[in-house]
Amino acid sequence: MSTTTRFGRVDRSATSLAVAVGDAALIGLFVLAGELSHYTVDFLLANPDRIVGTALPFYIGWAVAAPALGAYSRAARETPLRAALIAGGAWIVAALIGQGLRSTAVFPGGFAVTFVFVSIGVGLVLLVPWRTVISVRWG
């Protein structure tokens, strides 16, 4: 069953739910890897709010961008190329939203141009192959 939302088309199916869980896990992996490159495991275990504060802007960005660009539509799984383009575009928008949120006093991290490029690049490396495989298996 597909539904049209104010932001785009969302296929309300078990497949879309599985894809969303995978997306969330990969975004979490991106954040965790980044945090581990700056802090020790002991520090992060003692300060779990650090990981949450870092992850939240990117999850907010993804929650806005992915549905708006149709990342959870059936069409987003039709071909590997379409899957790659939609996932990649959604991540670029999500990362920019996340970076914008990080530049506020509400979230830790601040704004650094280099991290904009790193976050876009790492997210693309994680999400695009995942979404491409999904389109081949469940398209």
KAHU-V266884 format. One record per residue. N is the residue number from 0. RES is the residue in three letters. PHI is phi in degrees with one decimal (999 if undefined). OMEGA is omega in degrees with one decimal (none if undefined). D_LAST is the distance of its C-alpha to the last C-alpha in Angstrom with 1 decimal. Layout:
# KAHU-V266884
n & res & phi & omega & d_last
N & RES & PHI & OMEGA & D_LAST
N & RES & PHI & OMEGA & D_LAST
This chain:
# KAHU-V266884
n & res & phi & omega & d_last
0 & MET & 999 & 176.6 & 15.1
1 & SER & -105.8 & 174.8 & 14.9
2 & THR & -129.1 & 174.7 & 18.1
3 & THR & -95.8 & 177.3 & 19.6
4 & THR & -107.2 & 177.8 & 21.6
5 & ARG & -60.5 & -175.2 & 24.3
6 & PHE & -98.9 & -177.5 & 22.2
7 & GLY & 160.6 & -177.4 & 18.8
8 & ARG & -97.4 & 179.0 & 16.0
9 & VAL & -125.6 & 175.7 & 14.8
10 & ASP & -84.4 & -177.3 & 12.4
11 & ARG & -87.1 & -177.5 & 14.8
12 & SER & -140.7 & 177.0 & 12.9
13 & ALA & -63.0 & 178.6 & 13.1
14 & THR & -63.5 & 179.0 & 9.7
15 & SER & -62.4 & 177.2 & 11.0
16 & LEU & -63.0 & 178.6 & 14.2
17 & ALA & -62.4 & 177.9 & 13.1
18 & VAL & -63.1 & 179.9 & 11.6
19 & ALA & -62.4 & 177.8 & 14.9
20 & VAL & -63.2 & 177.1 & 17.0
21 & GLY & -62.3 & 177.5 & 15.6
22 & ASP & -58.7 & -178.9 & 16.3
23 & ALA & -61.0 & 179.0 & 19.7
24 & ALA & -64.3 & -179.5 & 20.5
25 & LEU & -69.4 & 175.8 & 19.9
26 & ILE & -65.2 & 175.5 & 22.0
27 & GLY & -62.4 & 177.5 & 24.6
28 & LEU & -62.5 & 176.7 & 24.6
29 & PHE & -56.9 & -178.7 & 25.3
30 & VAL & -66.6 & -178.8 & 28.1
31 & LEU & -61.6 & 178.3 & 29.6
32 & ALA & -60.9 & 177.9 & 29.7
33 & GLY & -64.2 & 179.4 & 31.4
34 & GLU & -64.1 & 179.4 & 33.9
35 & LEU & -69.3 & 176.4 & 34.7
36 & SER & -77.7 & -178.7 & 35.5
37 & HIS & -113.5 & -173.4 & 38.2
38 & TYR & -132.9 & 177.0 & 39.4
39 & THR & -81.9 & 176.7 & 40.2
40 & VAL & -60.6 & 179.6 & 38.5
41 & ASP & -59.4 & 178.5 & 41.8
42 & PHE & -62.2 & -177.8 & 41.9
43 & LEU & -67.2 & 176.5 & 38.3
44 & LEU & -66.0 & 178.8 & 39.1
45 & ALA & -79.1 & -176.8 & 42.3
46 & ASN & -133.7 & -177.8 & 40.5
47 & PRO & -62.4 & 177.3 & 37.1
48 & ASP & -63.2 & 177.6 & 37.5
49 & ARG & -64.3 & -179.8 & 37.1
50 & ILE & -67.0 & 179.8 & 33.5
51 & VAL & -62.0 & -179.9 & 32.7
52 & GLY & -64.2 & 177.7 & 34.5
53 & THR & -78.3 & -176.2 & 32.5
54 & ALA & -74.3 & -172.0 & 29.1
55 & LEU & -54.0 & 179.3 & 29.6
56 & PRO & -61.1 & -179.8 & 29.6
57 & PHE & -74.9 & 175.2 & 26.3
58 & TYR & -66.5 & 176.5 & 24.7
59 & ILE & -63.5 & 177.9 & 26.4
60 & GLY & -57.8 & 179.4 & 25.1
61 & TRP & -67.7 & -179.9 & 21.5
62 & ALA & -63.8 & 177.1 & 22.0
63 & VAL & -84.1 & -171.6 & 23.3
64 & ALA & -73.2 & -173.5 & 21.1
65 & ALA & -60.7 & 177.4 & 17.5
66 & PRO & -65.8 & -178.6 & 17.8
67 & ALA & -61.9 & -178.7 & 19.9
68 & LEU & -96.7 & 175.3 & 17.5
69 & GLY & 77.8 & -177.4 & 14.5
70 & ALA & -67.0 & 178.0 & 12.8
71 & TYR & -111.8 & 174.9 & 12.0
72 & SER & -93.7 & 173.9 & 10.8
73 & ARG & -61.5 & -179.4 & 7.6
74 & ALA & -57.8 & -179.6 & 8.5
75 & ALA & -69.8 & 179.1 & 8.4
76 & ARG & -114.0 & -173.1 & 4.7
77 & GLU & -64.6 & 179.6 & 4.9
78 & THR & -137.0 & 177.0 & 6.7
79 & PRO & -58.9 & 179.8 & 8.4
80 & LEU & -64.2 & 178.9 & 11.5
81 & ARG & -62.8 & 179.1 & 10.5
82 & ALA & -59.8 & -179.4 & 9.2
83 & ALA & -65.4 & -177.9 & 12.5
84 & LEU & -66.5 & -178.9 & 14.6
85 & ILE & -68.9 & 179.0 & 13.7
86 & ALA & -63.3 & 179.9 & 14.1
87 & GLY & -62.8 & 178.6 & 17.1
88 & GLY & -63.0 & 179.3 & 18.7
89 & ALA & -63.0 & -179.8 & 18.4
90 & TRP & -67.4 & 179.1 & 19.9
91 & ILE & -59.0 & 178.2 & 22.7
92 & VAL & -63.2 & -179.7 & 23.6
93 & ALA & -61.1 & -179.9 & 23.5
94 & ALA & -64.8 & 178.1 & 25.6
95 & LEU & -66.0 & 175.1 & 28.1
96 & ILE & -62.7 & 179.0 & 28.4
97 & GLY & -58.3 & 178.9 & 28.9
98 & GLN & -66.0 & 176.5 & 31.5
99 & GLY & -61.8 & 178.2 & 33.2
100 & LEU & -66.0 & 178.9 & 33.5
101 & ARG & -66.0 & -179.3 & 34.9
102 & SER & -78.5 & 177.4 & 37.5
103 & THR & -92.2 & 177.8 & 39.1
104 & ALA & -76.9 & -176.3 & 41.5
105 & VAL & -73.8 & -174.9 & 39.2
106 & PHE & -118.5 & 178.2 & 37.0
107 & PRO & -74.2 & 171.5 & 38.1
108 & GLY & 116.4 & -178.4 & 37.5
109 & GLY & 69.6 & -177.3 & 38.7
110 & PHE & -117.1 & 174.4 & 37.5
111 & ALA & -141.4 & -178.0 & 37.4
112 & VAL & -57.3 & -179.8 & 35.9
113 & THR & -61.2 & 180.0 & 35.1
114 & PHE & -71.3 & 173.9 & 33.0
115 & VAL & -58.7 & -179.0 & 31.1
116 & PHE & -67.7 & 177.8 & 30.0
117 & VAL & -63.5 & -177.8 & 29.6
118 & SER & -65.4 & 177.0 & 27.4
119 & ILE & -65.0 & -177.7 & 25.1
120 & GLY & -62.8 & -178.8 & 25.0
121 & VAL & -65.8 & 177.7 & 24.4
122 & GLY & -61.0 & 177.3 & 21.8
123 & LEU & -62.8 & -180.0 & 19.9
124 & VAL & -63.5 & 179.3 & 20.4
125 & LEU & -83.7 & -170.8 & 18.9
126 & LEU & -81.3 & -175.6 & 16.1
127 & VAL & -65.2 & 177.4 & 14.6
128 & PRO & -62.1 & 178.4 & 14.1
129 & TRP & -58.4 & -178.6 & 12.7
130 & ARG & -67.8 & 177.4 & 10.0
131 & THR & -66.2 & 177.9 & 9.4
132 & VAL & -62.3 & 178.8 & 9.1
133 & ILE & -58.4 & -178.4 & 6.8
134 & SER & -66.4 & 178.6 & 4.2
135 & VAL & -72.1 & -176.7 & 5.6
136 & ARG & -79.9 & -171.8 & 6.0
137 & TRP & -119.5 & -176.2 & 3.8
138 & GLY & -63.6 & none & 0.0
